[in-house]
Amino acid sequence: MIPCRAVLSFARCLVRRKIVVLDSLEDSKLSRCLSTVDLIALGVGSTLGAGVYVLAGEVAKADSGPSIVLSFLIAAIASVMAGLCYAEFGARVPKTGSAYLYTYVTVGELWAFITGWNLILSYVIGTSSVARAWSGTFDELLNKQIGQFFRTYFNINYTGLAEYPDFFAVCLILLLAGLLSFGVKESAWVNKVFTAVNILVLLFVMVAGFVKGNVANWKISEEFLKNISASAREPPSENGTSIYGAGGFMPYGFAGTLAGAATCFYAFVGFDCIATTGEEVRNPQKAIPIGIVTSLLVCFMAYFGVSAALTLMMPYYLLDEKSPLPVAFEYVGWGPAKYVVAAGSLCALSASLLGCIFPMPRVIYAMAEDGLLFKCLGQINSKTKTPIIATLSSGAVAAVMAFLFDLKALVDMMSIGTLLAYSLVAACVLILRYQPGLSYEQPKYSPEKEALRSFASTPSESASQAMLEGQGFSLRSLFSPSALPTQQSSSLVSFLVGFLAFLVLGLSILTTYGVHAIARLEAWSLALFVLFVVLFVVVVLIIWRQPQNQHKVAFMVPCLPFLPAFSILVNIYLMVQLSAVTWIRFSIWMALGFLIYFTYGIRHSLEGNPRDEEDDEDAYSGNINTAIEEKSAFQANDHHERSLSLPFIFHEKTSEC
């Protein structure tokens, strides 16, 4: 039988949290040379990929019609909720690691590893799929001659593998990985060029669309659509309307607009790469929030403008799902404009590819620095100040996947990692804002301050603090808590956030797989639906009544707890929509991750072995001894205990470009 002490020790390892020293935010092993403009360009380039050239036509024709502009608006609002949560953590914990780090300082090591491991998967698959899309787009410009050549001489006939090895995608990934290894400033400059060309092309598309567009394409009548369907000998839909909907601005109704919004939500994925630059940007506490919010705003305006121009230029039912913009320009008599669109599409894919490769080694580096992944992955090149081993190894893995595998079946796995990260960051914001003390910040030890604090704490103050911490749980404390957060209110919020996630999961499963029962007004489904909704509202209101920590930072999420709670709802609902096959593949990836964590990470974690992180042990010991000697003049009796509880202070050199 396993001793209880061993079980408790193991459990503490899983929930131990990272302590981040924020006394000197400028200290970094990486090169701190990025500006706010660099972050905005990185976020826009990563988010505003080739989807803007394809997605608008696909969603407008199949789901939304002209109301795709509203679909993008709804999707943007949902994405901004996640973006604001990232922005607050970027201001609070401006260090490398993104959602992995945010989870580590708030809910513990196991959830942090799960988050980081899934972010790595998302970035690897994203890099490989974007590289293959770049190769395919370039092949289209050459009338598919490259693909025909490789199909003839290098054909692969195995299930799960690609039709032919994509040498072009491999070269592209290795080229950009080498560029990132050369230096972050050079990579940011290349990204700004690609993003600028992409924005200029999209502005051209918008202007051309509004010049050649016709508002009548947003007012197509239902009778006209029925005649079109009849002439094409296509049967009407179940409700008797045309297969192209009922016409007008919302031909498929508001349900179609919402369905389009669920698809458009993924078009805003990518801004989280900004959160990985915490140790490479100047003034990160302001630059990261500004970069995230501004990049999402720019992307929304681009998606909104392009989708409006497209549906004004051409009736939505005639849109081509694969190449909507070139076909639309042919429709209005501007055929040569397709070459401008092709150039913009390649630049968009290049920026998006760089945006996928950029955060991948930084998450790996952060996990390796913390001891959760192999230590060699955390090595920094002394000249370029980049995580060179993590960059080249992750680029090599992505290149192999792009070379051999059919990535269409794996793309949905990207969504799990991204949505899980969004959900956890939103939950962490809720938990952190209601804590009595911010565990991510440890000030440097000062013996003078410690002594003054010890002499200044009177018995009455200690008694009042003990009363605050020791209050028993009562129903009155749920809705009428104390004015300041206590350990009790913090624990209550943590429990309620976990319970909220389970409620959202149940509600999402019910509305996904029991939607027909709800539509038929079956009693059990309605009762469950009402129960989930009522409990969701009650839990959010109880959290809202709890006292928040008064610590202020450069950016804070507004409308707490409603905005993060709704963000959790959207993200978990979208995760439930993914197929069972995707979840099986995800389970295999997680099994591999747990194997690494429980055989290596849990034993080498720096939070379990904090002294191993300091290289110059002698200097550290000298600082400790000096502090003890100064302190003993004030408190001789407590000498030994306090010497063991001194916070660890890390000193790192800053590299400036």
C-alpha angles and dihedrals in degrees: 000000000000112000116246091234091059091049092050091047091051091048091051089054090057095051101035111128131220118250110215118199110221101173092107111026092178092066110105139145088215128074109273099205109114121113131210090260089055090054093049091050090047092050095045093045093049095044102036097061131145089301090086088063095048112018097065093059094044096050095039093054099042106031122004113021112197089342087077085103087066090045090057090046092054091045091049092052091051091047093048089057090060090040093055091053090052089047093056092049089046087058094043101042108022096182134116115275108069114205091356092062094041090054092045095056093045115033105013148260103300095054089043091055091047090051095046094044091053093046088056090052092049094050094045094050091041092052093048096046094046090049090053090047089052090051092048093049092050089048090054090058089055093049092256094293094139093053092046091053094051093044089055100047106020105033117161118204103188129116113251094018127101122268089247135356111271105222091169093059091048092053091047094052093046091048093053092042088054090049091053090048090053093061143310095238092056091047091050090051092052090047091053090054093051092044093048092053090047092051092048091052091049090050088053090051092050095048092045091048094052091045096048097029128109124212088212088077087070092052104051110154125235092235091057091051091049090053090049090051092047093050089050089049092234119149119245121252123264094270092052097254127118119282084247092061132246097310127236126085094316104035093167095040128242090301089063090049090053091047088053090049091056089056093042091053089076090056088071095053113115106060090101090077086077090065091062092064096072093120097039102051128079114242093005096182090068102024097056097053091044091047094050097046095042094047091051090049092050091048092050092051090050094048092044094049096045094047091048092048092047096051091044093052096049136017108263094236091060096051117123111235096211103037106016099157099050090046091047092052089049088051093056093042099257097115098154089059087079089079090057089050091049091052091049091048092053091048090048091051091047092052091044091050091051088048090054095047095044101066096036099077091040093059089046090048092050092050092046091049089054091049096246092113129034112300095230089068089066096062116128122209108240094219105039096029091221129127091255100175092049091045097050096040095049090045090052092051091049090047092053091050092049090047099054115010134083098234098187090087092048100047093087089062087067088064094057093055094045097045092045090053091048091050095048094047091051090048091048091054089055093048096044097048092057098047118112091222128025105239095192092069124068117173120218115268116261117182092203092054091044092053094046090049091050094050093042096055104094124199091251092056091048090050093050091049091050090052090052093049095041102051111130123236116269138162089245090062090060096066102015105040128163121284093250128048116262134188088262095054090044092053090047092053092047090053093045093050090054091046089048090056091053091048091051090048091052092046091049093050091048095049092045103045100020099045092112091052090051090049090052088050094237110181099232093050094047092047092051092045093051091045093052093046094047093047090047091053093045093050092049091049092050090051089048091055094055119098117259128221110262095217108125127210135180092271132020130182111254126222095032126216097010099062097050091042091054090046090055089049093053095045097047091045090055091048091055089054091065118102126261091243089058091052091049091054089046090053091054091052091048091050089057090048093050089050090057094043098048095042099041117359100054091053097043099041111132090219086065093041104028096163092063091068094068111081099191099057093172094059090048093051090048091054091049094049093048091050091049093050093051091045096050090070088068103033116020095160095056094045100119100041096051093045088062094050099054111129117246114253119204124199119198131173119245121227117208125194 
